[in-house]
Amino acid sequence: MELSVLCSLLFRMLYIWSMPLRVESLSSEHALYFQFGIKLHNVVDTQIAYSQIEEQEGRTRLPDDYISFVGLLADPRYCGISYLEKEEVRVLLRQDPMFWTYRPLSEMMIHAAADDVRFLLRIYYKMMEKLNQRSLWYLAVRGVLYCRCFCINENDYADWPHIPPIPDNLIIEDNAPEEEILSVLDVPPGKMGRVIGRRGASILSVKESCNAEIFIGGAKGPTDKVFIVGPVKQVRKAEAMLRGKMLDIF
């Protein structure tokens, strides 16, 4: 069996039978969709879960708040394990972007790849213990919406898994959560520089003003679009600010 066919079958088994765990980027969803036609769903994003736990425990979330896999492992609330080998691999990868293409795999490569999976389940169970029902709903919704990022299609995601509705017991609360959406904003040719700004200052100002996640495809997705995920009002606010950045001012 050809490797590409085998990989496709394995990915489809993962898609059907399990709950994928994602740690750091949106590129995996994009690659699976365009290479194998797989629409990921039911994905647990550890970045979202981490941010929700931080907010539950009273810590303020900052724009682009981010914790690496190594950071999660080192956090005593989840594993409390030092992962020096991962740092060594990252250094080697920065020195040689083709690092993971070499065969046969070295012992370090095998251990690093296996550890990436081995520790994830432990982190997952620790996080699930801490999340309240509101955060669990938020995690499920953001997982669905993030899976759609970069995966542009012509039917407005009509054939994708549905977005989880707000649970009834959360609707009756005074502070019921707002509906979450994904908006894809087209950027005219030559305007992306204005959206991003010098050293990212322009888009950072939008992120600081809106309670929404903003992603740009770059090397991992469409280069002429901005993806905005968040509560409806915050997404519309971000859209308006980003459109303002694109205007010609004389």
Backbone as JSON, one array per atom type, in Angstrom:
{
  "sequence": "MELSVLCSLLFRMLYIWSMPLRVESLSSEHALYFQFGIKLHNVVDTQIAYSQIEEQEGRTRLPDDYISFVGLLADPRYCGISYLEKEEVRVLLRQDPMFWTYRPLSEMMIHAAADDVRFLLRIYYKMMEKLNQRSLWYLAVRGVLYCRCFCINENDYADWPHIPPIPDNLIIEDNAPEEEILSVLDVPPGKMGRVIGRRGASILSVKESCNAEIFIGGAKGPTDKVFIVGPVKQVRKAEAMLRGKMLDIF",
  "N": [[0.84, -1.19, 0.0], [0.56, 2.23, -0.84], [2.33, 4.92, 0.76], [0.98, 7.38, 1.03], [-1.7, 6.63, 0.79], [-1.97, 4.9, 2.96], [-1.49, 6.7, 5.07], [-3.69, 8.37, 4.75], [-5.8, 6.59, 5.42], [-5.18, 6.05, 8.1], [-5.42, 8.6, 9.25], [-8.15, 9.0, 8.86], [-9.21, 7.06, 10.53], [-8.45, 8.13, 12.99], [-9.99, 10.43, 12.91], [-12.61, 9.41, 13.02], [-12.82, 7.75, 15.31], [-11.76, 8.85, 17.68], [-10.91, 11.46, 20.09], [-9.3, 14.09, 18.97], [-6.32, 15.75, 20.08], [-5.03, 18.97, 20.27], [-2.23, 21.15, 20.19], [-0.61, 23.47, 19.4], [-0.95, 24.86, 16.81], [-2.77, 25.96, 13.8], [-2.22, 24.69, 11.51], [-2.32, 21.92, 11.14], [-5.04, 21.15, 10.86], [-5.64, 22.45, 8.49], [-3.9, 21.17, 6.67], [-4.81, 18.48, 6.8], [-7.39, 18.79, 5.79], [-7.1, 19.78, 3.12], [-5.34, 17.94, 1.97], [-6.39, 15.38, 2.48], [-9.12, 15.65, 2.63], [-10.36, 15.65, 5.1], [-12.47, 16.7, 7.65], [-11.85, 17.95, 10.54], [-13.23, 17.56, 13.82], [-14.64, 17.87, 17.14], [-12.34, 18.43, 18.54], [-9.97, 18.85, 21.07], [-8.49, 21.64, 22.2], [-5.58, 22.45, 23.69], [-4.54, 24.96, 24.21], [-6.77, 26.65, 24.34], [-8.13, 25.46, 26.49], [-6.26, 25.85, 28.54], [-6.25, 28.67, 28.72], [-8.9, 29.11, 29.55], [-8.91, 27.89, 32.07], [-7.07, 29.51, 33.38], [-8.55, 31.92, 33.44], [-10.77, 31.09, 34.97], [-9.51, 30.77, 37.4], [-9.03, 33.32, 38.11], [-7.06, 34.84, 36.86], [-5.9, 37.35, 34.63], [-6.41, 37.35, 31.17], [-4.2, 37.88, 28.53], [-3.7, 39.53, 25.28], [-2.86, 37.29, 22.65], [-2.08, 35.39, 24.47], [-0.2, 32.66, 25.43], [0.97, 29.36, 25.83], [3.56, 27.09, 25.64], [3.97, 23.62, 24.64], [6.04, 22.52, 26.11], [6.0, 24.29, 28.24], [3.48, 23.7, 29.36], [3.95, 21.08, 30.21], [5.85, 21.57, 32.17], [4.43, 22.96, 34.08], [3.29, 22.55, 37.32], [0.63, 22.0, 37.86], [-0.27, 20.37, 35.89], [1.68, 18.5, 34.81], [4.36, 18.88, 35.69], [6.88, 18.29, 34.71], [10.15, 18.34, 33.43], [11.21, 18.96, 30.14], [13.64, 18.67, 28.47], [14.66, 17.48, 26.19], [12.86, 18.08, 24.16], [13.3, 20.8, 23.82], [15.89, 20.69, 22.83], [15.42, 19.48, 20.37], [13.92, 21.48, 19.15], [15.83, 23.5, 18.87], [17.55, 22.26, 17.04], [15.77, 22.07, 14.9], [15.34, 24.73, 14.26], [17.85, 25.34, 13.33], [18.01, 23.66, 11.15], [15.53, 23.43, 9.01], [14.67, 21.16, 7.66], [14.84, 19.06, 9.34], [12.98, 17.06, 10.33], [12.57, 15.52, 8.1], [14.51, 13.69, 7.55], [15.69, 10.35, 7.15], [16.93, 7.19, 8.29], [14.86, 7.7, 11.26], [16.35, 9.25, 14.06], [17.28, 8.18, 17.41], [16.69, 10.24, 19.2], [14.76, 11.68, 17.72], [12.69, 9.8, 17.55], [12.03, 9.43, 20.27], [11.24, 12.05, 20.94], [9.0, 12.44, 19.27], [7.3, 10.41, 20.21], [6.98, 11.17, 22.9], [5.59, 13.54, 22.61], [3.02, 12.64, 22.17], [2.59, 10.89, 24.29], [2.49, 12.38, 26.7], [0.31, 14.02, 26.33], [-2.27, 12.94, 26.93], [-2.27, 12.82, 29.7], [-2.12, 15.54, 30.35], [-4.56, 16.31, 29.24], [-6.54, 14.97, 30.86], [-6.03, 16.16, 33.34], [-6.72, 18.8, 32.76], [-9.46, 18.59, 32.1], [-10.54, 17.97, 34.56], [-10.49, 20.41, 35.84], [-12.05, 22.25, 34.42], [-15.08, 24.11, 34.33], [-18.67, 23.84, 33.54], [-19.42, 25.87, 31.79], [-16.96, 26.63, 30.68], [-16.3, 24.23, 29.45], [-18.22, 24.12, 27.42], [-17.44, 26.37, 25.95], [-14.88, 25.55, 25.19], [-15.53, 23.41, 23.48], [-16.95, 24.74, 21.42], [-15.04, 26.62, 20.44], [-13.14, 24.79, 19.6], [-14.42, 23.61, 17.39], [-14.74, 25.87, 15.71], [-12.08, 26.75, 15.35], [-11.08, 24.6, 13.92], [-12.15, 25.08, 11.45], [-10.83, 27.29, 10.53], [-8.73, 28.62, 8.0], [-9.57, 26.64, 6.27], [-10.99, 27.1, 3.69], [-14.03, 27.0, 1.91], [-16.63, 26.64, -0.63], [-19.24, 26.56, 0.2], [-19.85, 27.76, 2.56], [-19.2, 26.26, 4.84], [-21.25, 24.4, 5.1], [-21.37, 21.6, 5.02], [-19.92, 20.83, 7.19], [-19.27, 19.64, 10.59], [-21.77, 20.52, 13.04], [-21.94, 23.54, 15.01], [-21.67, 23.45, 18.51], [-24.61, 24.11, 20.41], [-25.58, 26.68, 22.82], [-25.78, 25.45, 26.07], [-28.86, 24.74, 27.82], [-28.91, 25.18, 30.59], [-27.03, 27.15, 30.89], [-28.08, 29.27, 29.53], [-30.16, 30.26, 31.09], [-28.9, 31.59, 33.07], [-27.86, 34.77, 34.47], [-25.61, 35.83, 33.28], [-25.34, 34.7, 30.68], [-23.5, 33.06, 28.08], [-22.43, 34.59, 24.99], [-23.33, 33.93, 21.58], [-20.91, 32.26, 19.57], [-18.85, 32.85, 16.72], [-17.27, 32.32, 13.48], [-15.6, 34.49, 11.38], [-14.64, 35.31, 8.11], [-12.52, 37.48, 6.67], [-11.96, 39.21, 3.74], [-9.0, 40.47, 2.32], [-7.97, 43.11, 0.36], [-5.69, 43.13, -2.48], [-2.39, 44.12, -1.66], [-3.05, 45.32, 0.74], [-2.6, 43.95, 3.09], [-0.34, 44.59, 4.53], [-1.06, 46.94, 5.81], [-3.0, 46.0, 7.52], [-1.55, 44.35, 9.23], [0.58, 46.02, 10.09], [3.47, 47.94, 11.22], [5.87, 45.88, 12.52], [3.81, 44.34, 13.49], [2.16, 46.03, 14.92], [-0.3, 47.21, 14.23], [-2.31, 45.17, 13.94], [-2.09, 44.1, 16.47], [-3.11, 46.15, 18.03], [-5.81, 45.99, 17.38], [-6.42, 43.45, 18.39], [-6.07, 43.96, 21.1], [-8.19, 45.61, 21.58], [-10.47, 44.16, 21.16], [-12.39, 41.37, 22.21], [-11.62, 38.88, 20.84], [-10.3, 36.25, 18.78], [-7.75, 36.53, 16.38], [-6.54, 35.55, 13.29], [-4.01, 35.17, 10.82], [-3.37, 33.83, 7.65], [-0.76, 33.51, 6.32], [2.16, 31.59, 5.87], [0.86, 29.24, 6.35], [-1.76, 29.22, 5.55], [-4.47, 30.82, 3.65], [-3.25, 33.76, 2.15], [-4.53, 36.13, 1.75], [-6.57, 36.64, 3.5], [-8.25, 37.25, 6.62], [-8.94, 35.67, 9.65], [-11.43, 35.6, 12.05], [-12.4, 34.83, 15.28], [-14.85, 34.51, 17.76], [-17.14, 36.01, 20.23], [-20.22, 37.26, 18.83], [-20.64, 40.15, 18.77], [-18.08, 41.1, 19.38], [-16.59, 40.07, 17.29], [-17.73, 41.44, 15.11], [-16.96, 44.01, 15.78], [-14.17, 43.79, 15.58], [-13.99, 43.24, 12.83], [-14.87, 45.71, 11.74], [-12.85, 47.44, 12.64], [-10.6, 46.35, 11.38], [-11.3, 46.66, 8.69], [-11.24, 49.4, 8.6], [-8.49, 49.8, 8.81], [-7.69, 49.15, 6.28], [-8.48, 51.18, 4.62], [-7.87, 53.78, 2.24], [-6.21, 56.65, 3.1], [-6.13, 60.02, 2.6]],
  "CA": [[0.0, 0.0, 0.0], [1.35, 3.44, -0.9], [2.38, 5.63, 2.03], [-0.06, 8.42, 1.07], [-2.98, 5.96, 1.02], [-1.95, 4.43, 4.35], [-1.64, 7.87, 5.95], [-5.08, 8.8, 4.65], [-6.62, 5.66, 6.2], [-4.9, 6.24, 9.53], [-6.01, 9.87, 9.66], [-9.6, 8.85, 8.91], [-9.49, 6.31, 11.76], [-8.34, 9.1, 14.07], [-11.13, 11.34, 12.77], [-13.87, 8.74, 13.35], [-12.87, 7.0, 16.56], [-11.16, 9.42, 18.89], [-10.99, 12.9, 20.32], [-7.96, 14.6, 18.73], [-5.79, 16.78, 20.95], [-4.19, 19.88, 19.5], [-1.48, 21.96, 21.13], [0.01, 24.74, 19.1], [-1.18, 25.63, 15.59], [-3.91, 25.63, 12.97], [-1.75, 24.13, 10.24], [-2.69, 20.5, 11.01], [-6.39, 21.08, 10.31], [-5.55, 22.91, 7.1], [-3.25, 20.12, 5.88], [-5.7, 17.31, 6.72], [-8.55, 19.11, 4.96], [-6.77, 19.93, 1.71], [-4.65, 16.76, 1.46], [-7.17, 14.16, 2.63], [-10.55, 15.93, 2.69], [-10.86, 15.36, 6.45], [-12.96, 17.86, 8.39], [-11.69, 17.63, 11.95], [-14.18, 18.11, 14.78], [-14.46, 17.27, 18.47], [-10.93, 18.61, 18.87], [-9.67, 19.54, 22.33], [-7.34, 22.52, 22.03], [-5.01, 22.69, 25.02], [-4.35, 26.4, 24.4], [-8.06, 27.19, 24.79], [-8.39, 24.93, 27.82], [-5.35, 26.52, 29.46], [-6.73, 30.05, 28.91], [-10.12, 29.06, 30.34], [-8.54, 27.58, 33.45], [-6.47, 30.73, 33.92], [-9.63, 32.86, 33.73], [-11.53, 30.54, 36.1], [-8.74, 30.94, 38.63], [-8.91, 34.74, 38.42], [-5.94, 35.51, 36.2], [-6.29, 38.11, 33.44], [-5.88, 36.82, 29.92], [-3.62, 38.91, 27.69], [-3.72, 39.2, 23.85], [-1.85, 36.31, 22.23], [-1.65, 34.58, 25.6], [0.25, 31.41, 24.81], [1.89, 28.52, 26.58], [4.07, 26.02, 24.79], [3.83, 22.26, 25.15], [7.06, 22.38, 27.15], [5.51, 25.05, 29.38], [2.41, 22.92, 29.98], [4.55, 19.95, 30.92], [6.58, 22.05, 33.34], [3.47, 23.49, 35.05], [2.99, 21.48, 38.29], [-0.8, 21.69, 37.87], [-0.57, 19.41, 34.83], [2.65, 17.39, 34.82], [5.53, 19.2, 36.5], [7.98, 17.52, 34.14], [11.07, 19.05, 32.55], [11.27, 18.29, 28.83], [14.81, 19.27, 27.83], [14.87, 16.89, 24.87], [12.04, 18.83, 23.21], [14.01, 22.05, 23.56], [17.03, 20.36, 21.97], [14.88, 19.25, 19.02], [13.53, 22.79, 18.61], [17.06, 24.17, 18.45], [17.98, 21.6, 15.8], [14.81, 22.4, 13.85], [15.62, 26.11, 13.83], [19.1, 25.3, 12.56], [17.77, 22.92, 9.91], [14.08, 23.23, 8.85], [14.4, 19.84, 7.08], [15.22, 18.1, 10.38], [12.06, 15.93, 10.45], [12.45, 14.77, 6.83], [15.61, 12.74, 7.41], [15.44, 8.95, 7.48], [16.0, 6.75, 9.33], [14.73, 8.57, 12.41], [17.31, 9.02, 15.13], [16.66, 7.85, 18.69], [16.13, 11.48, 19.73], [13.55, 12.0, 16.97], [11.65, 8.84, 17.94], [11.61, 9.73, 21.63], [10.54, 13.33, 20.95], [7.69, 12.23, 18.65], [6.49, 9.58, 21.12], [6.67, 11.94, 24.1], [4.56, 14.51, 22.26], [1.73, 11.97, 22.31], [2.49, 10.21, 25.59], [2.14, 13.3, 27.78], [-0.9, 14.77, 26.04], [-3.43, 12.41, 27.63], [-2.18, 13.22, 31.1], [-2.51, 16.95, 30.38], [-5.99, 16.37, 28.93], [-7.34, 14.59, 32.03], [-5.84, 17.19, 34.37], [-7.49, 19.99, 32.37], [-10.89, 18.3, 32.17], [-10.92, 18.02, 35.97], [-10.54, 21.79, 36.3], [-12.97, 23.08, 33.65], [-16.5, 24.08, 34.67], [-19.51, 23.54, 32.38], [-19.34, 27.0, 30.85], [-15.68, 26.53, 29.99], [-16.35, 23.06, 28.58], [-18.96, 24.52, 26.21], [-16.57, 27.29, 25.22], [-13.82, 24.73, 24.61], [-16.11, 22.65, 22.37], [-17.27, 25.66, 20.33], [-13.81, 27.12, 19.85], [-12.51, 23.69, 18.9], [-15.07, 23.5, 16.08], [-14.46, 27.05, 14.89], [-10.66, 26.75, 14.99], [-10.86, 23.59, 12.88], [-12.58, 25.64, 10.17], [-9.89, 28.33, 10.1], [-7.86, 28.33, 6.86], [-10.18, 25.61, 5.41], [-11.98, 27.83, 2.92], [-14.79, 26.26, 0.9], [-17.59, 27.48, -1.35], [-20.61, 26.4, 0.71], [-19.94, 28.37, 3.89], [-19.06, 25.2, 5.85], [-22.55, 23.74, 5.27], [-21.2, 20.16, 5.22], [-19.05, 20.61, 8.34], [-20.01, 19.36, 11.83], [-22.47, 21.68, 13.59], [-21.38, 24.21, 16.18], [-22.48, 23.1, 19.69], [-25.45, 25.21, 20.91], [-25.4, 27.04, 24.22], [-26.62, 24.58, 26.91], [-30.01, 25.4, 28.44], [-28.62, 25.62, 31.96], [-26.23, 28.37, 30.82], [-28.92, 30.33, 28.98], [-31.0, 30.83, 32.14], [-28.08, 32.39, 33.97], [-27.84, 36.19, 34.13], [-24.45, 36.11, 32.42], [-25.29, 33.66, 29.64], [-22.49, 33.36, 27.06], [-22.91, 35.02, 23.68], [-23.04, 33.02, 20.47], [-19.57, 32.38, 19.0], [-18.84, 32.67, 15.27], [-16.04, 32.52, 12.71], [-15.76, 35.4, 10.25], [-13.5, 35.33, 7.2], [-12.45, 38.82, 6.09], [-11.1, 39.31, 2.57], [-8.09, 41.62, 2.32], [-7.61, 43.44, -1.02], [-4.25, 43.07, -2.79], [-1.57, 45.23, -1.2], [-3.54, 45.92, 1.99], [-2.28, 43.15, 4.27], [0.66, 45.32, 5.31], [-1.76, 47.89, 6.67], [-3.7, 45.23, 8.54], [-0.56, 43.87, 10.21], [1.28, 47.17, 10.64], [4.9, 47.83, 11.48], [6.16, 44.92, 13.58], [2.56, 43.8, 14.0], [1.52, 46.97, 15.84], [-1.68, 47.5, 13.83], [-3.21, 44.07, 14.29], [-2.06, 43.95, 17.92], [-4.03, 47.14, 18.6], [-7.16, 45.45, 17.21], [-6.57, 42.35, 19.35], [-6.18, 44.52, 22.45], [-9.47, 46.32, 21.69], [-11.59, 43.24, 20.95], [-12.29, 40.05, 22.84], [-11.75, 37.93, 19.74], [-9.05, 35.71, 18.27], [-7.54, 36.96, 15.0], [-5.49, 34.75, 12.68], [-3.64, 35.45, 9.43], [-2.87, 32.58, 7.08], [0.69, 33.5, 6.13], [2.69, 30.41, 5.19], [0.06, 28.06, 6.69], [-3.13, 29.35, 5.08], [-4.67, 31.87, 2.64], [-2.49, 34.98, 2.47], [-5.35, 37.32, 1.5], [-7.74, 36.6, 4.37], [-8.09, 37.3, 8.07], [-9.94, 34.83, 10.3], [-11.78, 36.17, 13.36], [-13.23, 33.9, 16.06], [-15.22, 35.06, 19.05], [-18.54, 36.41, 20.37], [-20.68, 37.98, 17.64], [-20.39, 41.6, 18.85], [-16.64, 41.35, 19.35], [-16.13, 39.77, 15.93], [-18.14, 42.56, 14.25], [-16.1, 45.14, 16.14], [-12.85, 43.54, 14.97], [-14.15, 43.42, 11.38], [-14.93, 47.14, 11.44], [-11.53, 48.04, 12.87], [-9.69, 45.87, 10.34], [-11.67, 47.32, 7.43], [-10.72, 50.76, 8.71], [-7.05, 49.78, 8.55], [-7.46, 48.97, 4.84], [-8.91, 52.35, 3.86], [-6.88, 54.76, 1.76], [-6.37, 57.94, 3.77], [-5.39, 61.05, 1.85]],
  "C": [[0.88, 1.25, 0.0], [1.24, 4.2, 0.43], [1.26, 6.66, 2.13], [-1.43, 7.82, 1.36], [-3.07, 5.48, 2.46], [-2.16, 5.58, 5.32], [-3.08, 8.36, 5.95], [-6.0, 7.91, 5.48], [-6.43, 5.86, 7.69], [-5.52, 7.53, 10.04], [-7.53, 9.76, 9.77], [-10.02, 8.03, 10.13], [-9.44, 7.25, 12.96], [-9.57, 10.01, 14.09], [-12.42, 10.7, 13.28], [-13.91, 8.28, 14.8], [-12.36, 7.73, 17.8], [-11.39, 10.91, 18.99], [-9.59, 13.47, 20.13], [-7.6, 15.69, 19.73], [-4.86, 17.66, 20.13], [-3.51, 20.83, 20.47], [-1.16, 23.35, 20.6], [-0.44, 25.49, 17.86], [-2.41, 25.16, 14.84], [-3.52, 24.9, 11.71], [-2.16, 22.67, 10.05], [-4.07, 20.35, 10.39], [-6.39, 21.42, 8.83], [-4.97, 21.81, 6.22], [-4.16, 18.9, 5.72], [-6.87, 17.57, 5.78], [-8.19, 19.11, 3.48], [-6.04, 18.71, 1.13], [-5.52, 15.51, 1.47], [-8.68, 14.39, 2.68], [-11.17, 15.68, 4.05], [-11.25, 16.65, 7.15], [-12.89, 17.51, 9.88], [-12.81, 18.26, 12.78], [-13.94, 17.41, 16.11], [-13.0, 17.33, 18.91], [-10.79, 19.37, 20.18], [-8.39, 20.33, 22.14], [-6.79, 22.89, 23.4], [-4.76, 24.16, 25.28], [-5.63, 27.04, 24.93], [-8.34, 26.74, 26.22], [-7.52, 25.63, 28.87], [-5.85, 27.94, 29.77], [-7.99, 30.07, 29.77], [-9.83, 28.78, 31.81], [-7.92, 28.8, 34.12], [-7.55, 31.73, 34.31], [-10.48, 32.39, 34.91], [-10.84, 30.8, 37.42], [-8.39, 32.4, 38.9], [-7.76, 35.48, 37.78], [-6.42, 36.17, 34.91], [-5.62, 37.53, 32.21], [-5.41, 37.97, 29.04], [-3.75, 38.53, 26.22], [-2.57, 38.26, 23.5], [-1.28, 35.54, 23.41], [-1.36, 33.17, 25.1], [1.15, 30.66, 25.77], [2.3, 27.36, 25.69], [3.8, 24.66, 25.42], [4.82, 22.02, 26.28], [6.61, 23.1, 28.42], [4.39, 24.32, 30.12], [2.96, 21.76, 30.79], [5.23, 20.39, 32.21], [5.65, 22.56, 34.44], [3.07, 22.37, 36.02], [1.51, 21.13, 38.37], [-1.16, 20.6, 36.86], [0.39, 18.22, 34.83], [3.82, 17.67, 35.76], [6.77, 18.46, 36.04], [8.85, 18.42, 33.26], [11.25, 18.26, 31.26], [12.41, 18.9, 28.02], [15.02, 18.74, 26.42], [14.07, 17.62, 23.8], [12.71, 20.14, 22.84], [15.2, 21.8, 22.63], [16.56, 20.16, 20.53], [14.49, 20.58, 18.38], [14.74, 23.57, 18.13], [17.55, 23.59, 17.13], [17.06, 21.94, 14.64], [15.01, 23.82, 13.35], [16.88, 26.16, 12.98], [18.91, 24.64, 11.21], [16.27, 22.62, 9.78], [13.71, 21.86, 8.27], [14.64, 18.71, 8.08], [14.32, 16.86, 10.39], [11.91, 15.13, 9.17], [13.49, 13.68, 6.7], [15.2, 11.34, 7.88], [16.76, 8.18, 7.43], [15.94, 7.74, 10.49], [15.77, 8.22, 13.46], [16.56, 8.67, 16.41], [16.01, 9.09, 19.31], [14.81, 11.83, 19.06], [12.4, 11.08, 17.39], [11.12, 9.16, 19.33], [10.8, 11.02, 21.68], [9.13, 13.19, 20.37], [6.76, 11.44, 19.57], [6.06, 10.36, 22.36], [5.61, 12.99, 23.83], [3.17, 13.93, 22.45], [1.54, 11.44, 23.73], [2.01, 11.15, 26.7], [0.81, 14.0, 27.56], [-2.12, 14.26, 26.81], [-3.43, 12.8, 29.11], [-2.6, 14.68, 31.25], [-4.02, 17.09, 30.18], [-6.84, 16.06, 30.17], [-7.22, 15.61, 33.16], [-6.68, 18.43, 34.05], [-8.98, 19.76, 32.51], [-11.39, 18.35, 33.61], [-11.17, 19.45, 36.45], [-11.62, 22.64, 35.62], [-14.41, 22.96, 34.14], [-17.34, 23.93, 33.39], [-19.47, 24.65, 31.34], [-18.07, 26.92, 30.03], [-15.64, 25.33, 29.05], [-17.11, 23.36, 27.29], [-18.1, 25.41, 25.33], [-15.46, 26.52, 24.51], [-14.32, 23.97, 23.39], [-16.38, 23.56, 21.17], [-16.0, 26.17, 19.65], [-13.07, 26.02, 19.1], [-13.08, 23.51, 17.51], [-14.69, 24.66, 15.18], [-12.99, 27.11, 14.46], [-10.37, 25.74, 13.9], [-11.25, 24.11, 11.5], [-11.62, 26.7, 9.64], [-8.97, 27.8, 9.01], [-8.48, 27.34, 5.88], [-11.32, 26.24, 4.61], [-12.7, 26.89, 1.95], [-15.88, 27.17, 0.34], [-19.01, 27.4, -0.79], [-20.77, 26.89, 2.14], [-20.01, 27.31, 4.99], [-20.36, 24.43, 6.09], [-22.41, 22.25, 5.55], [-20.23, 19.84, 6.35], [-19.89, 20.26, 9.57], [-20.6, 20.64, 12.42], [-21.74, 22.25, 14.8], [-22.25, 23.89, 17.4], [-23.31, 24.3, 20.17], [-25.14, 25.51, 22.37], [-26.31, 26.16, 25.08], [-27.72, 25.37, 27.62], [-29.68, 25.94, 29.83], [-27.71, 26.84, 31.99], [-27.05, 29.54, 30.32], [-29.73, 31.01, 30.09], [-30.2, 31.65, 33.14], [-28.08, 33.85, 33.52], [-26.7, 36.54, 33.17], [-24.27, 35.02, 31.38], [-24.27, 34.03, 28.58], [-23.14, 33.77, 25.74], [-22.53, 33.99, 22.63], [-21.65, 33.31, 19.9], [-19.62, 32.09, 17.5], [-17.42, 32.77, 14.73], [-16.38, 33.44, 11.55], [-14.48, 35.38, 9.42], [-13.52, 36.66, 6.44], [-11.47, 38.83, 4.92], [-10.28, 40.59, 2.63], [-7.69, 41.91, 0.87], [-6.11, 43.36, -1.24], [-3.52, 44.32, -2.3], [-1.98, 45.84, 0.12], [-3.14, 45.16, 3.25], [-1.24, 43.84, 5.15], [0.02, 46.31, 6.26], [-2.48, 47.17, 7.81], [-2.72, 44.82, 9.64], [0.15, 45.03, 10.89], [2.76, 46.9, 10.88], [5.14, 46.97, 12.71], [4.89, 44.4, 14.26], [1.77, 44.74, 14.89], [0.05, 47.19, 15.52], [-2.63, 46.39, 14.27], [-3.21, 43.82, 15.8], [-3.01, 44.93, 18.59], [-5.48, 46.68, 18.48], [-7.4, 44.34, 18.23], [-6.76, 42.87, 20.77], [-7.52, 45.19, 22.68], [-10.67, 45.39, 21.61], [-11.33, 41.91, 21.66], [-12.55, 38.98, 21.79], [-10.36, 37.46, 19.33], [-8.93, 36.07, 16.79], [-6.34, 36.2, 14.44], [-5.27, 35.19, 11.24], [-2.97, 34.21, 8.87], [-1.36, 32.52, 6.97], [1.13, 32.28, 5.36], [1.8, 29.18, 5.4], [-1.37, 28.12, 6.15], [-3.24, 30.44, 4.04], [-4.0, 33.18, 3.06], [-3.31, 36.24, 2.3], [-6.6, 37.36, 2.38], [-7.33, 36.7, 5.84], [-9.25, 36.53, 8.69], [-10.16, 35.35, 11.72], [-12.74, 35.22, 14.07], [-13.56, 34.55, 17.4], [-16.7, 35.34, 19.15], [-18.95, 37.33, 19.23], [-20.32, 39.47, 17.69], [-18.91, 41.92, 18.75], [-16.06, 41.08, 17.97], [-16.5, 40.92, 14.99], [-17.3, 43.81, 14.53], [-14.72, 44.99, 15.5], [-12.91, 43.72, 13.46], [-14.11, 44.89, 11.01], [-13.57, 47.8, 11.59], [-10.55, 47.62, 11.78], [-10.01, 46.49, 8.99], [-11.18, 48.76, 7.43], [-9.23, 50.84, 8.42], [-6.75, 49.71, 7.05], [-7.78, 50.22, 4.03], [-7.74, 53.21, 3.43], [-7.18, 56.1, 2.41], [-5.49, 58.97, 3.07], [-5.18, 62.27, 2.72]]
}
